[in-house]
Amino acid sequence: MKVLSIDKLKRRIKLIPETSIDLLNVYRLVEPGDTVYSETTREVKKERAYGEVDSERVKIKIGIEVSKKTADPLMKRISLLGIVKYVDRELDIIKKHHTIHLEPEKPVEIESRDRFPFLLSLAKTAATKITHEILCISIDDEKFAVIHISNAGAKILRTRDLTPPVKTLTQYQEDDSFRRNVEEVIKIVEEELEPRRKIEVILLGPSVMIERFSKEIKARKPELGRLIKRHISASSGGIEGFLEAMRTGAIGRNLKPLEDAFIVEDAIRQASKNPELAKMGVEEVYKAISSGKRGIVLVTENYLWSSLEDSRIQLILSEAEKGRIELRTILSGTEAAEKVDSLGGIVMINK
């Protein structure tokens, strides 16, 4: 979530949702009676001097007083329906019905008299989030993977099987095979780095392998070698080594998918040691919260999108807004989300 401006006097915040989880947060906070501003396009008819009428599509800023909100779990899009109360052009649309669709990377302004403190809290949280990106090269002597990590998730960019070492090869032949593997990896990494030069690069895998690989890169491509900021030891490379490092927190916890992985592993450990503290599935979690239990609730992104209209989920979200429970939305498409989904899509660990 990018916060562009805050106007405390008008109780208005301008922001850009960057992920579908950001959209979920906006959905939770916008209520009927709030005013939402967004840019859109509209067809405007014009009469020419010679009497002909034609039209053109122009960009306008429009503000509506929200009367209803809906969420589309398939498209992961939020729609806000309401009455037009502001437009920055002379158009006859004031007091007419209009729908604003919220999507990632589309700026939106929200003005709320009653819920401005919650919007302000969301903005402050967004401002403290680290926004850098990581390119992870996970490698051993048989395989490698290149993974891009940001707050939006972890995306596998490339995977490849390498030429494995053969015991019967001479030292020269083995070195030659290793150099060919390095050349192949360098070529792929450079292709992936091209559009994203401002990024932290880490090497991950068996320590002997990554030390040797790092030394070879620095000798061949010093500019690429300078981008490598960290070496992380793992029992293997490829996707397996990357997932291992995610679970243990070895890569860190400063980006959302990394923190998600660590939190889910920690919750599973706690549930294994003290099963009575764990509540699984929406009904168990709902009953625990309704009875006054407090703790951390983990819910997957896809489950939340598909259950926003469930009254039990609405109560859970309300309790989270009031600070009575800690709510963590787990990015879908990750190993952490798969584990939570296998337990019902939503899990609570009591304090």
C-alpha positions in Angstrom: 0.0 0.0 0.0 1.4 3.4 -1.0 0.1 6.4 0.9 0.2 9.5 -1.3 -1.4 12.1 1.0 -3.2 12.5 4.3 -5.5 15.5 5.0 -6.5 15.4 8.6 -8.7 18.4 8.3 -10.9 16.9 5.5 -10.4 13.4 7.1 -9.2 12.2 3.7 -6.5 9.8 2.6 -5.2 9.2 -0.9 -3.5 5.8 -1.5 -2.6 3.2 -4.1 -3.5 -0.4 -3.3 -0.7 -2.6 -4.5 -2.0 -6.1 -3.8 -5.3 -7.8 -3.4 -4.7 -7.8 0.3 -4.6 -4.0 0.2 -7.9 -4.1 -1.5 -9.3 -6.3 1.2 -8.1 -3.7 3.8 -9.9 -1.0 1.9 -13.0 -3.1 1.7 -13.0 -3.6 5.4 -12.7 0.1 6.2 -15.0 1.8 3.7 -18.6 2.0 4.9 -21.8 3.4 3.5 -21.8 7.2 4.0 -18.1 7.5 3.2 -17.0 9.5 0.1 -14.6 7.9 -2.3 -12.9 9.7 -5.2 -11.3 8.1 -8.2 -10.3 8.9 -11.8 -12.3 7.4 -14.6 -13.2 8.1 -18.2 -16.5 9.1 -19.6 -17.9 9.7 -23.0 -18.7 13.3 -23.6 -20.9 14.5 -26.5 -20.0 17.7 -28.3 -21.9 19.6 -30.9 -19.8 21.1 -33.7 -20.3 24.5 -35.4 -21.8 22.8 -38.4 -24.4 21.0 -36.3 -23.0 17.5 -36.2 -22.7 15.8 -32.8 -19.7 13.6 -32.0 -18.2 12.3 -28.8 -14.9 11.8 -27.1 -13.8 9.9 -24.0 -12.3 12.2 -21.4 -10.6 11.6 -18.1 -12.5 12.9 -15.0 -12.2 12.8 -11.3 -15.4 11.7 -9.6 -16.5 11.4 -6.0 -19.4 9.2 -4.8 -21.1 8.8 -1.5 -21.0 5.1 -0.9 -24.3 3.3 -0.5 -23.1 -0.3 -1.1 -19.9 -2.2 -1.5 -19.3 -5.6 -3.1 -16.3 -7.9 -3.6 -15.7 -10.2 -6.5 -13.5 -13.1 -5.3 -12.9 -14.4 -8.8 -11.6 -11.1 -10.2 -10.3 -9.9 -6.8 -11.9 -6.6 -7.4 -13.8 -4.2 -5.1 -16.8 -2.3 -6.4 -18.3 0.7 -4.5 -21.8 1.9 -5.6 -23.2 5.3 -4.7 -24.5 8.7 -5.7 -22.2 11.2 -7.4 -21.5 14.2 -5.2 -18.4 15.6 -7.0 -17.1 15.8 -10.5 -14.2 18.0 -11.7 -15.9 18.9 -15.1 -19.1 20.5 -16.0 -21.1 17.3 -16.5 -24.7 16.7 -15.6 -24.0 13.6 -13.4 -24.4 15.0 -9.9 -26.8 12.9 -7.8 -26.7 10.2 -10.4 -25.7 6.6 -9.6 -22.1 5.5 -10.3 -19.9 2.6 -9.5 -16.2 2.9 -8.7 -14.1 -0.2 -9.2 -11.0 -0.5 -7.1 -8.0 -2.5 -8.5 -4.3 -2.8 -7.7 -2.1 0.2 -8.8 -5.2 2.4 -9.2 -5.1 5.5 -6.9 -8.2 6.2 -4.7 -9.1 8.8 -2.2 -11.2 8.0 0.8 -13.0 10.5 3.0 -14.6 9.2 6.2 -16.0 11.1 9.2 -16.5 8.1 11.4 -13.7 5.8 10.4 -10.9 8.2 9.7 -8.9 6.9 12.7 -8.9 3.4 11.2 -7.8 4.8 7.8 -5.0 6.7 9.5 -3.8 3.6 11.3 -3.8 1.7 8.0 -1.7 4.5 6.5 0.8 4.5 9.3 1.2 0.7 9.1 1.7 1.0 5.3 4.4 3.7 5.8 6.4 1.5 8.1 6.5 -1.5 5.7 9.8 -2.2 3.9 9.3 -2.0 0.2 12.6 -3.4 -1.2 12.8 -6.5 -3.3 15.0 -9.6 -3.2 16.3 -11.8 -6.0 17.2 -15.2 -4.6 19.5 -17.5 -6.5 19.0 -20.9 -5.0 21.7 -23.3 -6.3 23.5 -26.6 -5.8 25.5 -28.8 -8.1 22.4 -30.3 -9.8 19.8 -27.5 -10.0 19.0 -23.9 -9.5 16.1 -21.6 -9.2 15.7 -17.8 -9.4 12.9 -16.4 -7.2 11.7 -12.8 -6.9 10.5 -11.8 -3.4 8.5 -8.7 -2.6 5.6 -7.7 -0.3 3.3 -8.9 -3.1 4.6 -12.5 -2.8 7.3 -14.9 -3.9 7.4 -15.6 -7.7 9.5 -18.4 -9.2 11.1 -16.8 -12.3 13.3 -19.6 -13.6 14.2 -23.2 -12.6 16.7 -25.4 -14.4 18.5 -28.7 -14.0 22.3 -28.3 -14.3 24.9 -30.7 -15.6 25.6 -32.8 -12.5 29.2 -33.7 -11.6 30.4 -37.1 -12.7 32.8 -39.0 -10.5 34.8 -40.4 -13.5 35.6 -36.9 -14.8 39.0 -35.4 -14.5 39.4 -32.3 -12.3 39.8 -30.2 -15.5 36.6 -31.7 -17.0 34.7 -31.1 -13.8 35.9 -27.5 -13.6 34.9 -27.0 -17.2 31.4 -28.4 -16.5 31.0 -26.1 -13.5 32.1 -23.1 -15.5 29.4 -23.9 -18.2 26.8 -24.1 -15.4 27.9 -20.7 -14.0 27.7 -19.1 -17.5 24.2 -20.4 -17.9 23.1 -19.1 -14.5 24.7 -15.7 -15.1 22.9 -15.3 -18.4 19.5 -16.1 -16.9 20.1 -13.9 -13.8 21.2 -11.0 -16.0 18.0 -11.3 -18.0 15.9 -11.3 -14.8 17.8 -8.4 -13.3 17.5 -6.1 -16.4 14.1 -4.5 -15.5 14.9 -4.5 -11.7 18.4 -3.3 -11.1 17.6 -1.8 -7.6 17.3 -5.1 -5.9 19.1 -7.1 -3.2 20.6 -10.4 -4.6 21.2 -13.3 -2.3 22.8 -16.7 -2.9 21.3 -19.7 -1.2 22.4 -23.3 -1.1 25.1 -25.6 0.3 27.8 -23.3 1.7 30.7 -24.9 -0.3 28.7 -24.6 -3.5 27.6 -20.9 -3.1 31.1 -19.8 -2.0 32.6 -21.4 -5.2 29.7 -20.0 -7.3 30.1 -16.5 -5.8 33.9 -16.5 -6.4 33.4 -17.5 -10.1 30.7 -14.8 -10.6 32.9 -12.0 -9.2 35.7 -13.1 -11.4 33.6 -13.2 -14.6 31.0 -10.4 -13.9 32.3 -8.0 -11.1 29.2 -5.8 -11.5 26.9 -8.7 -10.9 29.1 -9.9 -8.0 28.7 -6.5 -6.3 24.9 -6.9 -6.3 25.2 -10.1 -4.2 24.6 -8.9 -0.6 24.2 -12.2 1.3 25.0 -15.9 1.3 22.5 -18.2 3.0 23.4 -21.8 3.8 20.8 -24.5 3.1 21.0 -28.3 2.7 20.1 -28.0 -1.0 19.5 -25.5 -3.8 16.5 -25.1 -6.2 13.0 -24.7 -4.9 13.5 -27.2 -2.1 16.4 -25.1 -0.6 14.4 -21.9 -1.0 11.3 -23.3 0.9 13.6 -24.7 3.6 15.1 -21.2 4.1 11.6 -19.6 4.1 10.4 -22.0 6.9 13.4 -21.4 9.1 13.4 -17.6 8.6 17.0 -17.7 7.3 16.2 -15.3 4.4 14.7 -12.9 7.0 11.3 -11.6 7.9 11.3 -8.1 6.4 9.0 -8.9 3.5 5.5 -10.3 3.8 5.9 -13.8 2.2 9.0 -14.3 4.4 7.1 -13.3 7.6 4.1 -15.3 6.6 6.2 -18.4 6.3 7.8 -17.9 9.7 4.5 -17.1 11.5 2.7 -20.1 10.0 5.6 -22.5 11.0 5.6 -20.9 14.5 1.8 -21.4 14.8 2.0 -25.0 13.7 4.7 -25.6 16.3 2.6 -24.1 19.1 -0.5 -26.1 18.0 1.6 -29.3 18.1 2.8 -28.6 21.6 -0.5 -27.3 23.0 -3.4 -28.6 20.8 -6.0 -27.1 23.2 -4.8 -23.6 22.1 -5.5 -24.1 18.4 -8.9 -23.4 16.8 -9.3 -24.5 13.1 -12.0 -23.6 10.7 -14.3 -20.6 10.8 -16.8 -22.0 13.2 -14.2 -22.9 15.9 -12.5 -19.5 15.5 -15.8 -17.7 15.6 -16.9 -19.4 18.7 -13.6 -18.8 20.5 -13.6 -15.1 19.7 -17.3 -14.8 20.6 -16.6 -16.3 24.0 -13.9 -13.7 24.6 -10.7 -15.7 23.6 -7.8 -13.6 22.4 -4.9 -14.5 20.1 -3.6 -14.5 16.6 -5.8 -15.4 13.7 -4.3 -16.6 10.4 -6.5 -16.6 7.3 -5.5 -17.1 3.7 -6.1 -14.4 1.1 -8.3 -16.6 -1.1 -10.4 -17.8 1.9 -11.0 -14.3 3.0 -12.0 -13.1 -0.4 -14.6 -15.9 -0.7 -16.0 -15.4 2.8 -16.3 -11.6 3.1 -20.1 -11.8 3.3 -20.1 -14.5 6.0 -21.3 -12.9 9.2 -18.8 -14.9 11.2 -15.9 -13.5 9.2 -17.4 -10.0 9.6 -17.3 -10.3 13.4 -13.7 -11.6 13.3 -12.7 -8.6 11.1 -14.5 -6.2 13.5 -12.7 -7.6 16.5 -9.4 -7.2 14.6 -10.2 -3.6 13.8 -10.9 -3.0 17.5 -7.5 -4.5 18.4 -8.9 -7.4 20.4 -7.2 -10.0 18.2 -4.3 -10.0 15.8 -5.3 -10.8 12.3 -2.8 -12.0 9.7 -3.8 -12.5 6.1 -1.5 -15.1 4.4 -0.6 -14.6 0.8 -2.2 -17.3 -1.4 -0.1 -19.3 -3.8 2.6 -19.9 -1.1 3.5 -23.0 1.0 2.3 -21.1 4.1 -1.1 -20.6 2.6 -1.4 -24.2 1.5 -0.8 -25.3 5.1 -3.4 -22.9 6.5 -5.9 -24.0 3.8 -5.4 -27.6 4.8 -6.6 -26.6 8.3 -9.7 -25.0 7.0 -8.4 -21.7 5.6 -8.5 -19.9 9.0 -6.7 -20.8 12.2 -6.5 -19.2 15.6 -3.8 -19.7 18.3 -5.1 -18.6 21.7 -2.9 -16.6 24.0 
